[in-house]
């Protein structure tokens, strides 16, 4: 019936019709509103904080989604945006409720990442402060220490499964999504092979189909958009960039798919029991290999690197003691020029895996050491000054740095052009690497690799599109929307987009050491209230995939089925956090309200009465509508 017709007719009938319609609608909505208010009033109210590093736009938008999910259940989230220094301090002291974290990825997962929880200066340490008995933080740490010394592969698998299950049950780490490393290549290049670590960019394997053999690259860095390669010394840390050190320096072994240990500067190795209860590793070194400065690779070169990195004052957690290997090695020596022997204090199964780390045990040319003596001129960064052992005041070394940048990797450092940015920081505008023609793995087709710095991600994208930039390799440079646009836009058919499998998992830390998250029911409420799939679709365009386990499934000993699944289930979250339970007779528990049953019954009866009244009015409105319809013809004619 046309709406204009209903505006005519007898005014009393028309008014009765409109009032009956409005009352019916109001009375239908009233029970719903009352019930919703009752549920909200019955929800437990909590206020928690969420710490983030200021300036991280992508994570801020995700935090905003999480905050809205939790507000529906009466949980108020207050974001705290901190400098990187203050963020790390908050993790060290446990001053947070929620925080983003991520696993370290291959080859650190699971053993090194899990071992890092025990240092006491990580947010994970505090997140595990108040676990549900019989589990405890110390018990989990004991389980980790035990599995690291398990020599039997099958027993090791069983023990890791137990660790995964116990940790999962405590609801202190919510796996969010797996991080995949993107690469955008100009189609004049081919032969893409995915790296196996977060900052592993095997550019030397690319092939040049056309154009110049000088390739321009904007790599993803620890800073996101590239700023500087750092000092490029192999035995220290920031501001050195993993990807650049990985191009220049190599270790005895390398990390392969699914945790395989592959030959590198050692072409083979043998493991035997040792009389001290540990193990003896005998490495047969690759022959005919030279450093970039022409110095031959041999056992003497291996030994001097071990001498400097494993100097006693550097074994504390402040320096190289952040992972297990330095504390596990008891001695090292040369049997001959091509045979290097290392003895461990005990059985330590991740030994070879940790030898594949990009730092600190990569090999520097003996000619690049300031002093062969690790005490009077150690290769540690000169800025570290004199380092004294925390356990022995008489044991100290002088950090002298290195004389030049010289490894055995596929690319050699040639030069850099630097400037000072608006913040007063020295940055590298361009860094030039040249291929190592005598590389034992075969010389790259790329003769020169030019790392180029851009001020913004928009400038990086523009350079890709106009062809002045050949490669973007790594996370933190282009946004998800940029990658989707490049992949789907017909105008960018000169570019190809690639992704690795998940190399590490992003987590949400729930700090059980801080009220109210010391209550596992609150942690479970938060977990079930977060709609991970919707967040990833909204904020990341569906490029990343949700995960259920703390570690990537293809990490060693991590392909484990865990129950219950910490998935999105708002009804379950509401059931946990918004209980509407009548009090049992004679119940005297603190916080219970004896009026709850009567109010619930009374509200229920009121809702029934209102609905019956609404139905009556609705039927009356139909009567008025019929009367109005009968006046249709004459009113239409008069109109």
N, C-alpha and C positions, 0 to 999 in steps of 0.2 A: 504494500500500500504506500503511495507517495506520502512523504513526510508533510508536505504542504496541506494535504487534505485533513490531517489530524489536528491542524491548528484552528480549524473552523468548528462549528457546532455550538451546542449549548455550553455556556461558560462553566456552569456547575459540574456538568458531566466531564468537560475537559479538565477542570481542576482536580476532580476526584480521580481521574485516570492518572494524571501526572504524579499526584501525591502517593497514590497506591504503588506506582512503579518505584518511586524513590524510596519509600519506606521498605518495600520488599528487598530492594538492593542493599539498603543499609542493614537490615536485619540479617541478611545472608552474610554480609561481611563482618558483622559484629562478633559472632562466635569465633571466626578465624582470627580476628584481631585480639580478642581476649585470650584465646589459646596461645597465640604467638607471644603475647606479653607474659603469660604464665610460664612458658618455656624459657623466655629470656630471664625472668625473675628467678627461675630455678637453676639457671646456669651458674657455675662457679666463676666469679670474676677474678681475673688476674691481670697484672700489668708487668710486662717484661720488656727488656731492651734487645736491640739487634745491632751489633757493631759491624761497620763496614769501612773499607778504605775510601776516603773521600776522592771523588773524581772518577770512580768506576761506574760509568753510566749504565752499562748492561746489568750489573748486579743490583744497582739501585732500583731499576725498574722491576726486577724479579722480587726484590724485597718488598716493594710496594704491593705486588700481587699476593705475596704470602701474608702481608699485614691485613689485607682485605679479607682473605680467607679466614684468618683467625678472629677478626672482629665479629664475624657472624656468630661466634660461639662465646662471646663475652670476654675474649682475650685481647687486651689492648697492647699493641706493640709500639714502642718508642725507638725510632732509629737513632743511632749515634754514629756520626761520620767523623772518622779519626784520620790523622796522618798515619803513614805507614809505620812510623816509629811508635806512636801511641797505640796503634792497632796491635803491634807485636807485644807491647807492654801489657795490654789488656789480656792477651792470650797467656802471657807468662804468669800473670797474677790471678787469672780466672775471673776477671772483672767483666763478665758478659753473661747473657742468657742464651742468645742465639748468635751464630756466626757462620759465615761460609768458610769452607775449607776444601781441600782437594787432595787426593792421594798423589804420591810423587810419580806414579806411572812406572813403566819399565825403565831400567832393570831394578828399580828400588822396591816395587811391590811384590809380595806383601811384607817381606822380612824387614827391610830398612825402615819403611814407613811405620810399621808396628813398633820397631825398636825405638824409634824417635819419640813415641808416647812416653817412654820411661824416663826421659831426661828431666822432666819436671818443668820445662820452659815452653811447653806446647799447650795449646788449648785443649787437645785431646786428653792430656793428663788430668786437667780439672774437670772435663766433661765426665770422666769416669770416677769421680770422687765418691758418689753415694749410689752404689749399685745395689740391686735387690739381692739379699742373701739367697742361696749360699755363695753367689758370685761376689767378687770384690776386685778392686783395682789391682791390689797386690797379687791376687790369685791369677788374674789374667796375665800380669807381667811374668809371673813364674811359668805359666804355660808357654809364653813366647820364648823365654830363656831356654826352656826345655826343648822346644821343637828346633831351635837353632843348632842344637848339638846332637840332633837325631841323625844317625848315619843311614838308617834303613829307609828307603824311599817310600815303602807302603806305610810304615809307621808314621813317617813324616806327614803323609797325606791325611791320615786319620787324625793326627794331633792338630793340624791346621783346621780341619773340619770342625773339631770341637771348639777351637778358638773362634771361628766364624759364628758358630751357633750361640755360644755364650754371649758374645758381644752383641749379636743381633737381638737377643731376648731383652737386652737392657735398654733399648730404644734411646741411645745417646748419640747415634750418628744416623741421620736419614740420607740414604743415597738419593741424589736428585737426577743427575744425567751424566752420561759418558761424554768426555771431551774428545772430539775428533780434530785432527790437525788438517786445516785446509791448505791447498796449493792452487795457485792460478798461474798457468803457463801460457805464454804466447805460442801459437801453433807452429812457429818456426823451430820450436824445440820439441823433442819427443823423448820417450824412454823413461817416463816417470816411474819411480819406485818409492813406495812409502817408507818413511823413516820409522824406527821402532821405539823411539823415545820422543818426549815432548819437543826437544830442540834438536832432533836428529834430522838434518836436511841433506840427504845424499845427492847434492847438486852435481857431483863429479860423474854420476851415472847417466846424466842427460846427454842426449845426442843433438847435434846442431844440423837441422835439415836445410836451412838457408840463412843467408845473411852473415853477419859478423860472428867470429868466434869469441868475441868479448860479450859477456852476458851481464846485464844489469839486474840486480836483485834488491828487493826491499824485504828483509827477513823479519818475522815475528820475533820479538826479543822479550827479555824479562820485564822491560818497560812498556811492552805492547808495541807501538810503533818504534822502530829502531832509533837509538840515540848514539851508542858508542859500542865498540867491541871490547873496551876496557884495556887493561894492560897486556892481555894475551900471554900471561905467564901460566904454566900448566899446573902449578902446585898451590894456587890460592883460589879465591872465590870472587865475589862481586868486587868491582863492576865487570869482571870478565863475563863474556857471553858464551853460553854453552855451545851454540852452533858454530861460532868462529873457532873456539878451542878444538872442537871436534873435527874441523877441516884440517887443522894444523898438526895436532898431536894424536898419538895412538897409544894403546896399552898392550899388555901381553895377550889379552883375549878381547873379543867383542861379543855383543849380545845379539842373539838371533831370535826368530819367532818362537813363541811359546816357551821362552826361557832357555832355549838352546845356547850353549856356550861355543862360540866359533873361534877358530884360530885368527890371530892378528900378528903381532910381532913375535909371538911364539907359534910355531907351526904345529906343535903337539905338546901334550903334557901327560904325566903319569902320577897317580895318587897312591901312596903306600902308608900303612900305619907307621907311627914313629914310637920309639921307646919311651918318650915322655908322656904318652897318652894322646898326643895330638896326631897330626898327619904330615907327611912329607910330600911336597909337590915338586916334581922335577919337570922343568920347562925346556924343551928343545927349541932353541931360538932360530928364527928365520935368518938365513944367510944371504949375503949379497945386497942387503938393505943399507941405504945411506940416509943420514939426516939432510935437511935442506941446505946446510952449510958444507956438506960433503963428508962430514965425520961418519965413520962406519958404525953401524948398529951391532953391538955384541954384548957379552955378559958384563963387561966392565961398565958399559953405559946403563944397563939395567940396575946394577948394584948401586951406582952413585945416586940414581934417582930414589931408590929405596932408602939409602943412607940419609938423604936430606928430608924426605917426606916423613919418615918414621923416627926422626930424632925425638928423644924422650919428652922434651918440653912441649912438643906439638901434639901429644897424644891425648890431651884433655879435650873435653867437649867444646871448649872455646875455639879450638882449632880443628884438628883432623879427627878428634874422638867422637864426632857426631854419628859415626856409623861403626859397625862392629869390627871390621877387618884390622884397623891399626892396633887394636888391643889384643887381637888374636895371634898376631905374628910374633914368634919368639926369636927367630934367626933367619938370615939369608946369606947366600954365598955363591961363588962360582966354582963349578967342577972343572970347567974348561971355558974357552972363549964362546962356545955356543950352547952351554948348559948352565941354567940358573936354577938354584934350589931354594925353596922357601919352606920353613917348618912352622907349623901352628902349635899353639899351646894346648889346644883341645880339638875335638872334632867340631867343625864349624861348616855346615853344609853350604851357606851362601858365599863361601870364600871366592870361588871363581866368578860368581855373578857380580860381586862387589869389585873385583878386579876390572870389570868392564865399564865402571863408572867413568863419565867424562872428566871428572876431577875427584881427588887430587893426584892419583897415581898414573898419570900419563907421562910419556917419556920425552925429556928434554935433552938436546944434544950436550954431551959432556963439555964441548967447547963453549957453551953458553952459560955455564956456572961461573959466578964471580970467584968462588973459592971451592976447591974440591972438598975441603973440610967442612962438614955440616955444622960444626960448632962455631967456627970463626967467620963463616960466610955462607949461611944457609940460603937456599933458593926461595924461602918465604919472602913475602913482600916487605921491602925495606921499611914501609910505613908501620909494620908491626913492631919494629924496634927490637929490643932485647926481650926474649921470652924465657921465663923461668918455670920449671916444672912445679906444679902445685903440690907435689908430693915430696920434692927434694929441692931445697933452696940452693944447693950446690950445683944443680944441673941447669944450665942456661945456655942459650944460643944467641947469636947475632943474626938478624934477618938482613940479608944484603940484596935480595932480588935477583934478577938475571941480567946477563950482558946483552943478549939478543933473542929474537923469537925464532926458534928452529926446532921443528919436530920431524916426523917421518910421513905425515899425512898427505892426502892428494893435492892440497893447495898450500902454497908458501905465501907468507905475508910479504908484501912489497912496500906499501906506503899508505899514508893517510893524510887527508886534509881536514883540519879541525878548526873550530870557531867557538865563540862563547855565545850561548843563547840568552834570551831575555831574562832568564832566572839566574844568570851568572854561572851556569854550568858549562864546562868544556864538553863539546859534542863533536862527533866525527861526521863531517858532511859527506865524505867519500872515503872508502877503504878499499884498496886494491890488493887482490890476491892473484898470484900466477900459478898455473898448474905445475905440479912436481913431475917433471918429465921422466924421472927415474923411479916413479912410484911403483912399489912391488906389486900392487894390485892392478897395474895398467894405467897409463896416462889418460886423463880426461880429454874429451874432444873440445872442452871449453879451455881456451888458452888463457883468458883473463876473466876473473870474476870481480865485478865492481859492485860493492855494497853501497847503496845510495840512501841518504837520510832525507825524509820529507817531514815538514812541520805537522801535517795533519793526515788523517786517513783519506780525506777528500782529495788531497793532492796525490796520494798514492793511486787512488782509483783513476784519477784523470790521466796520470802517466801511463797506466796500463791501457786505457782506452785509446790514447793517441799513439801508442807503440813505442814510447821512449823508455818504457820499463818492461823487461821481459818476464820477470818472475816475482810473485809474492808468495813466500813460503812461511807458514806458521800462523798461530792464533794471535788475536789481539790487534790485528792490523785493520782488516776489513770487517764490517759488521755483517751479521747474518743476512740482512736485507740486501747489502751490496753483493754478496756472493750469489744470492738467489737471482738478482737482476742480471748479473754477468752470465750466469748459467742459462737463463731462459730467454735473454734478449737476442733476437736475430742479428741485431747490429753489432753484437760482440762475438760473432762467430769466429774471430781470429784468436779467441781465448778459450782455454779449457780449464774446468774446475775439477779438482780431485780431493778426496778425503781419505784419511787413514781410518782404520777401525778405531774403536775407543782405546785411547792410550792411558787415560786416567779418569777417575770419577770425581765429580763435584759432590760435596757433602754439605749437609746442614748439621752443625754441631749443636747439641742440646745439653747445656751445662748442668749436670746433676749436682754439682757442687754449690749451686746458688738457688735459693728459694724463689719461686715455687717449683722449679724444675727438679728439685730433689724428690718430688713425688712422681713416680713412674706413670700414674694415671694422667697427669698433666702432659707429660712427654708424649704419651700415646695419643692423647687428644690432638695435640699439635700435629703429629705425624699424619693422622687420618684426615685432618682438616685441609691439608695442602694438596691442591689439584695440580700435580706436577705436569701432567699431559697438557692441560689447558695453558699453563704458564709457558711451556716450551713452544707450543703452537703460536701463542700470542707474541712472545718476546723474541723467539729465535726462528720463527718461520718454519718450524718443524725440522730444522736441520739436525738438531741433536735428539737423542733418544733417551727416554727414561730408563733408569736402572734400579735394581732391587738389592744389589750387593755393594758392600763398601768398596771392594776392589773389582777391577775389570775381570770378566770371566776367563779371559785367556792369560791372565797372570798365573804364575806357577801356584798350584794348590788352591786356586780360588774359584774353580767351577763347581760351586756348591749350591744345592737347592735349600733355601732358607724359609722357614715358616714360623709364625704367620707372616704373610706378605704385608709390608708397610705401604699399602696402597691407599689411594684416595677413597674415603668412605665417610661422608659427612654424617650419615645416620649413626654410624658406629661412634664417631667423635662426639656427637650430641648425646648418645646414650651414656658415654663415659663421663662427660663434663656437665650434663644437664639432667641429673636424675630426678624423676618425679616418683618417689617411692613412699607409700603410706607408712606411717610409723606402726610398728608392731605393739600389741598391748604391753604396758609397763615398760616400754623402751625409754631409757633415760640418757641415751648417748648425747654428748655435747653437740649442740648445733642443730638438733632435730626439733621440729616444730609440731606439737601435738594437734594443731589446728589444720594441718595439711590435708588429712583425709576428708574432714568436713567441707573445707573449701573446694576441694576437687569435686566432691559429689554435688555440692551446691552449684558450682560453675557448670557442671555437666547438665544438671536439670534446667538451668537458665538457658543454656544453649539449645536444648530440645524445645523449650517453650517458645523461644524466639524464632526458631525455624518453623514451628507450626503456625505462628502468627504471620510469618513472612509468606508461607504457602497460601494462607487465607487471603491476604492482601493481593497476592499475585493472581489468584482466581478472580477476585473482585475487579482487578484491573483489566482482566480479559473480558469481563462483562461490559465495562465501560468502553473498551475498545470495539466491541461488537456494536454497541449503540452508536459510536462515532462512525463506524463503517456504514451503518444504515443511512446516515446523512450524506454519504459520499456524492450521490448523483446531484441532488439539489445544490449542494455547496459547490460542486464542480461547475455547474451551469452558471451560478451567480458569480463565481470567480472569472 
